Each structure stands twice: as structure tokens, then as C-alpha cells.
Amino acid sequence: MSQPGLILGPDETGLTVFIEGDRIRETRNSKTAQGAGTSGAQAVDCTGGRIQPGFVNSHTHVYSGLAPFDMPAPAMAPENFVQILERVWWPLDEALDEAALRASAEFYLANALLYGTTSLVDHHESPNFIDGSLDVIADVASQLGIRAVIAYGATERNRGRDEAAEGMRECRRFVRENRRPLVRGMVGVHASFTVSDETLREVGDVCRELDVPLHIHVAEDMADVVDAQARGYLDPWDRLRRLNVAPAGSILAHCVHTSAESVRAIDEAGLWIVQNPRSNRGNGVGYPRSIRESKRVALGTDGYPAYMKEERAVLALDAAEHGERSEAVDGRLDAGRKLMGEIFDADFDLAPGSMADLIVVEGDRVRHVVVGGRLVVAEGKLTSADMEYIRTRAEAEASRLWSRLEQRR
């Protein structure tokens, strides 16, 4: 049985949106919502607000959700990007267990909805809790009502090829078993410099077997480029290409140190690049000027909170500082909806027939959020969970996580 419909509006422009099931049935520009109602539909007041498509976070790490709760700094401050991974993020993901991951997902995804982010693409790692880890994230996403695309990032950095095989098994299992309407699976690799050619070939085989794309970090730092060259390749993209790893629709996160020639080849192959301005700035890895050569560039947060308006603001600042004209970066936030459209085989526009993933914004406040026709945030509050309860659980779980983290450093 389909869910009851919704009527959003009229908003401050006079727009009313009529929703049935998970789709927009009709849009109407008028000052009233009379005459086109859906039987039994719930009317949602949008007075003073503006209806628009929801935001998409095209690359993130939900496992970092507890970091805002006073995550302890490493004993020795990192001096470069690889040391940031080795001293900050890799010890964190190694300390994750099921309870910590669930609390991270709840806090991160709940806040994403409150920020107006209706879809996200997650790249997950928890080396000591692999089997079933994607179900934890998917279950939280389904409960809260956020659209999610998830993958486990296979790597050899702890236990060699056996660890990579476990990561691939988790991706395969999840893609085959998942039946959640709002969730899809991909195949993941952490970054090419953490895996062998043999693992990459196997990853390509799994992508083709499951008919799903790859999600991987590419050339985030020069260390990835140096590693690829030491293995006999021009750069990480050349390695993926020659090993036949990344099918069309794959997501290459960052590409900061990718040449214009490689970016054009990535675009021609039908792959997505995801720029992460706050993370790139925070990690000091540089500005990805060459990615303007691609028409398929979306915006992500790389583990930063899914506040896409802030990500877009930092993008604009970075672009200006590096002499990029606004038209070179305009549309990267909206491009995430095209990415979602490819994955879910649907449109995500504000138009009849599109998925009903919509937000109502009033000034700087996200007032309502609808995902797949379901009202998941009403008047700035979650409809399926208590944010204060989520925060309390997150604080308690963070304390336990930090104790395990300190033992690993």
C-alpha cells in the first residue's frame, strides 16, 4: 500500500507541490492549494518559506560522526597528509565497533537531514568491524529517512590481501541482500596507494559481477601519485584505467593532483569527480584546478558535517583565491542530483514525475524536509527520532570510543 500523499505549499512564491507515494505528482503556481488535492493527503504549511530540491552530499564518511565530541588530538601533530591519516583517521576507524558506528551514523545522518541534505554517498571503513557494517549505516538511514549510497573501502593497510578480501565480501553481500528503497550499494576501495594491483583487478571483477560502480579516493595528495608512478603508472587514474577497475558511473573523490589530460579521460569514460573544499583546505592538499575539464563534478564533504551551504561557500572562496571564474564551479552542488539520478534511475528535480526529495527553506533555516515522499523533518525537528536522545547516546559512545582510540595510538 502506498503511503499517504503530501501537499507542500503554497510557499512564498505561490508554488504548491502535490506528492503521491515517493514522487511529485503535480506542481502548481498559485496562492492557494485548492483544487488539486490528493485524497487523505497531509497539508504542510510552507508560508514564508521556499520549496526547493534537497541537497546532495556526494562523498562523505559517516564513521566520523562522533568527531565533534572532543575527539582527542594525536600525541604528535601530523606534518603531512599521510601522517594525518596515520595519526588521526586510521586509528579512529580501527577503534570503531558496532555500537560506535551506529551512534556515529545516527548523529551524522540526523544532522544531515536537519541541514537539508536529503541524499549522501558514504565511503565507509572500520577494519575491526567489517561484516555487517554497511547494514548498520543502511538501517539508520532507513529509519531516519535519508537517501544513501554506501560502500566499504577495501584496503590492505592493516592485514594485507585478507583484509581487502573482507571489504570486497562486505560490498558483495550488501549489494546482493539490500532491499531498502532509499539505499543503494557500491564497491569501495580506500585509495589506490593502500592496495595492490591484484586487489584492484579483483575489485573491477566485483564491480562487473554486481553491475555497480566503484567509489574510491584518487590523487587526494601527491603521495597517491608518487605511489602509482613507483608501480609503473602515470598516475592513479592511469592505474585504474589499465587495470580495468572503474566502470562508468564510478565516483573518484578529490582528484586534486590529477592532470587536465587525465580529467578529460575520466569525463569521457563517464565517471564522476567529487570535490571536497573544506577537507582539501583543512588537510592542506591543494586546489583541484584541473577538474574544470570535467562536466561531471559534484560536491562532497569528506567526513565534514553534511552542511552543503557551507561547503558551497568554501568552494566559492577557494575558487576566487585561485583565480577561477564563478561559471567554472557553478552547478557542482546541483550536480549531485544528477549523480543520484543515475544511481536511482530517476529524476531529482522540482518537477512532476521526479522523486519527492524536497526541502522548505525559510531564511537560513531548513523548516521541512521530505525524502521519497516522507516528511522526515517538520518545523525543524526530526519526525522519526529525538535529536536530544541521539546526541546523548552519541556523547556516551564517543567517550568509550576515545578510550579505545587512545589505546591504539
N, C-alpha and C positions, 0 to 999 in steps of 0.2 A: 504494500500500500504506500503510495507516495505521501510525502509529508505535506501538511497544510501550507497554503501559499502565504506570501507576504506582499504587502503593499508598502513601498517606501515612498514617502513624499506626501504632498509636494515639498520640494526643497526651496531654497531662496531664489532659484531661477525659474521656479514653476514646474520643474521636472518631477514626474511621478514614474516609478518603476514597479511593474507588476511581475511577480515571481511565482512560478509553479514548479514544484519539485526542485531540481538543482539549477534550473535555467531561468533566464529572463524571458518572460512571455511577451511583454509589451512595454514600451516606453511612451510617455505622453507628456507633452509640454502644455501645461495649463496651470491655473492657480488652484484647482480643486482635484480631488482624486475620485470624483463621482463618475459613474457610468461605465467603468471598465473593471470593476472589481472581480475578485475570484471568490467563489463561494467558500465561506468559512475562513477566509484569509485574515491574517493578523495585520492590522494597520500600525505602521511605525512612524511616529512623528519626526519629521525632519525640518521643522520650522527653524529658519535661521542657519541651517547647515547646507552643505553641498554634497550631492551624491557623486561618487567617482569610483573607478575601479580600484581594487585593493592593491597594495604594494607587494612586490616580489623580491625576496632576498635570494639571489641566485647562487650563492656559495657561502656556507657558514659551518660552524662546528658547535652543535648543541651541547656537546660534552663540556664546554667551557662555561656553562650556565651558572656555576657556583663561584666563579672567579671574583665577582663583585663583593663577595662576603669575606673581605680581608684575606685574600689568598696570600700566603707568606712569600716574601721575596727569596730568591736563592742566596745562599751564603756568599757566593762570588758573583758579582754582577756580570752579565754576558757582555762580551766585547764585539760580537758579530752575530749574524743571523743564525748560523748553525748552533752557536752557543745558546741563543735564545731558545731554540728547540730542545737542546740537550739539558738545559738547566731550568727551564720553565714548563714548556708544554708537554714534552715527552714524559717527565716524571708525573705530571698530572694525569695524563691518560693511563699510565701504568698503575696508578693508585685507584682508579675507578672500579667499583663493584656495582652490582645491580641496583642497590639502594641509592648510591650516589648518582648513578646515571639517571635514574628515574627522577630524583629531585632536581637534577640539572635540567632535564628535559621539561619538567613541569614549569620551572621558573622561567627558563628561556622562552618557551613557546607561549606561555601565558602573556609575558610581556610583549612578545612579537604581535600578538593579536591586539593588545591594548595600544600598540603603536600604529595599528592599521595594516600590518603585514599579514596578508591572507594566504601566502604561499612561500615556501622556502625549500632550498636544496641543501641537504645536510651531508657532510662528509665526516663519517664517524670513525673513531679509533678508541679501543680500550683493550690493550693486549692481554690483560689477565681476566677479561670477561668478554669473550668473542661470541660464543654460541648463544644465540637468543638476544644479543644486544640490540639488534635492529628492531626486534619486536617491542622492546621497552619503549623506544622512541616512537614507533608507529602507534602503539597503544595510547600513549599520552597525546599524540597528535589527533587521533580519532576522538578521544574523549573530549578534548578542548575544542575540536572542530577547526583545526588549521590544516591546509593542504600541504603535503610534504613529499619530497623525493629524497630517498635515503640510500646510502651505500656504506659499506665497510671498507676502509682504506687498507688494503693488503700491504704488508711491509715485511722486510727481513731484518729489521734493525735490532730485534731482541733475540729471536730464536731461529733465525735463518729461514730456509725454504719451508720448514714445517709451519712456521708462523704465517707465512704468506698463504700457504695452502688452507689454513684455518680461516683466514679472512675471505678467500675466494669461496670456500664452502658456505660461509655465512651469507654471502651475497646470493649464491645459487639457491640456497634453502629459502631465503626470504622472498626472492622474486617468484619462485615456484609456489610458495604457500600463501603469500599475501592475498587477501580478499577484501581489504579495506578500501572503500570507494575513494577516499581522499588521499590515499598513499600509493606511491609507486616506488619501485626499487631500481637501482643501477648497480653496476660493478665498479668498485673503487680501488685505487692504488694511492698510497700516501703521497709519494713523489718518486720519480724515476731513480733518483740517486740512492734510494733506500731498497731497491730491488735489482735482481739480476735479469739478464736477457731471458733466461729460461722462464722466470716468473712472468715477465711481460708477455712472452709468447702464449703462456697458459691463460693469462688474463684476456688476451684477444680471443682465444678459443672460447672462453666462457661467455664473453660478450656475444659472440656469434651464436653460440648454443642457445642462449636465453633471448636473443634478439633485443638486447638492451644496450644503451650507450655506456661509456666509461666516464668516470669522474676522477680527476687527478690534478695535483698541483704541478705546474710546469714553469720552470725558469723564474720562480719567485725571487731567487737570489742567484748571483753568479756561481755559487757553489754547485748548483744543479747543472749549469752549462759546462763548467770545468769537468765535472764527473762524466758527462756524456762524451765530451771530447777525449777524455782519457780512455774511454771504451771504444773509440774509433768513429764517433758520430760527429756531425757538425754542431748539433745542439740537441736538447731534449726532444724537440718536435721531430727532428730527423730520425732520432732513435725510435719514437713511437711509429713513425711512418714506415720505416724499413722493417720493423718487426710486426707490422700489420696489427697494431693494438687497438686503435681508436676508431670505431665506426662513426658514420655520420650521426650528428646529434650529441656527440660526446662533449663534455664540459672540461675545458682546460682553465684551471684557476690561476690567475695572476698574469703569466706571460710577460713579466716586467722586462726580462732580458732576452726577449725573442726578437730576431731581426725582422725588418719590414718584409723581406722576401719570405720568411717562414710564416709570418702572419697572413700574407696573401694566400699562401698554400693552405693554411689552416681554414681560411674562409672558403676557399674553393672546394675544400673537402667537406664542407657543411658542418663544421664543428663550431662550438660556442667558446668564446673567451669571456671570463668574468673578472672584472676589475674590482679591487678591494681598497679604496683610497685610505680609509682610516688605518687599516692594518699595514699597508705599504708605508705609510708615513710613520706609524709607531715603530715598525721594525727597521726603518731606515734603509729599505731595499731599493728605493729609486722610483722614478715615474715612468710608466709604460707608454712612452710616446708612440712607439711603432704600432700599437694595437688599433690606431685610427685607420690602418689599412684594411681592417675587417669591418664588414657590415653587421656582424653578429657578435656584438659586445654587450653584455648585461652587467648589472651591478650587484655586488655581494658585500658582506661584512666580515667574512673570515673569522667568525667567532665573536666579534664585537656585537653588542645588542642589536637586534633587528629593527633599528630606528632608521628607516631608509631616507627620511628627510635630512637627517644629519649626514648620512653617507653622501647624499647628493650635494649637500653644501660643501663638504670637504672636497669632493670631486671638482666642483666649480672653482674652489680656491686653488687647488693643485694645478688645474688646467691654466688658470690665469698666471700663476707663478712660472709656468713652463712655456708661456707664450702660445698656448693652444687657443684657438678661437672657439667660442661657445658652440658653434654648429658642429665642431669636431666631437663633442662629448654629449650634446643634447640627445635625448632619446634613450640613453643607456639604462635609465631606471625603468622606462616603459618597455624596453626590450625584454625584460624578464617575463612579461605576459606572453610574448611570442614563444619564448622558451617553454613556458608552461603549456602553451597551446600544442606544441609538438609532442610533449610528453603525454598529455591527457587527450590528445586528438579532439580539441575543442577550441572555441574562441573565448577570450577573456576580456572582451571589450564591453562597453556600456551600450549594448545593442540587443535587440530581440534574437533569441537563439543562443546567446553567449552564456557561459557559466555565470551563475549568480554569485560572484565573489566581489563584493562591493563594500565600500565604507562611506560613512557620512561624517564629514569634517566640518567643524564649527570653529573658525579661527585656527588656533594651534591645537585644538582638542579633537581627538578622534571620539566621536559620540556613539556611533553604531558600527558594527562590523557584521557582515553576512558572508558566510563561506558555503558554497554549494547549496544555497537557498536556506541555510540555517542561520538564525540570528544568534551569534556567539558572543557578541558584546552589545549590551544595551545601556545607553546613558553612561558610557564609560566604565561599565562593570561587566565582568565575565558572567555568562548565563549558566555555565555548566560546572563552575568551580568557584571556590572562595579564595581570592588572591591573598588575603592575610594568612589563611591556613597554608597555602603554598609557600609563602615567604617564611613562615615559622618552621615548616619542615625543611626548607632549603637551608636556613641558618643552622639548624641542628645537624643536618647531614654534612654541611660544609665543615663544621668543627671536627667531625670524625674523619672527613676526607683529608683535612690539613694534617692531622696526626699521622695518617698513613703516608702522606706526601713527604713529611719531614724525615720519616724513616728510610725513604728511598733516595733521598738526596745525599 
